Amino acid sequence: MVAVCVTLILDGLMTFAEVPRTLKTKVQTALETMGLDTNGHPIKSA
């Protein structure tokens, strides 16, 4: 289910706010592992 949510976020079909509460941490971790923020955009380096 995490992979589905990540894919939907990347495709712009779901926002992080729409991710079920029980999956938010895992979805956020998966996105961050890919170098992305919770909107599916690249994390900017400082």
N, C-alpha and C positions, 0 to 999 in steps of 0.2 A: 504494500500500500504506500510505503514511503516513496518508492520509485515512481509510482503513478502520480503522486502529488508533485514530486520534483519535475517530472515531465510536463505536467499541466502548467506549472508555474513558468517553466522555460518557454512553453508555447503561448503563454499569455492567456491561458484559459482559466487560471485559478490564481488568486492572490494568497499570500502567506496568511492573511487574516481569515481566509476561508478554510485553511487546513484544520482538521479536527484537533482539538486541544490535546488529545492523547498522543498525537504524532508530531506536534510542533517542534519539539526538541530534536527528534531524529531527522526531520526534514531540514531544519536549520543546519544541523551538523553535516548532512549530506551536501547541501548547497555550499557551505563554507569549505568543505573538502575539495569541491570543484573550483574554489576560488571565486565564489559568487555570494552576493548578499541575499537577503530574503526576498528580494524582488527579481532575482535571477540575473542581476547585473554584476559585472566584474567588480571585485573589491579593489578600491584604489589604494595603492601603496603610499605610505607617508613620505 
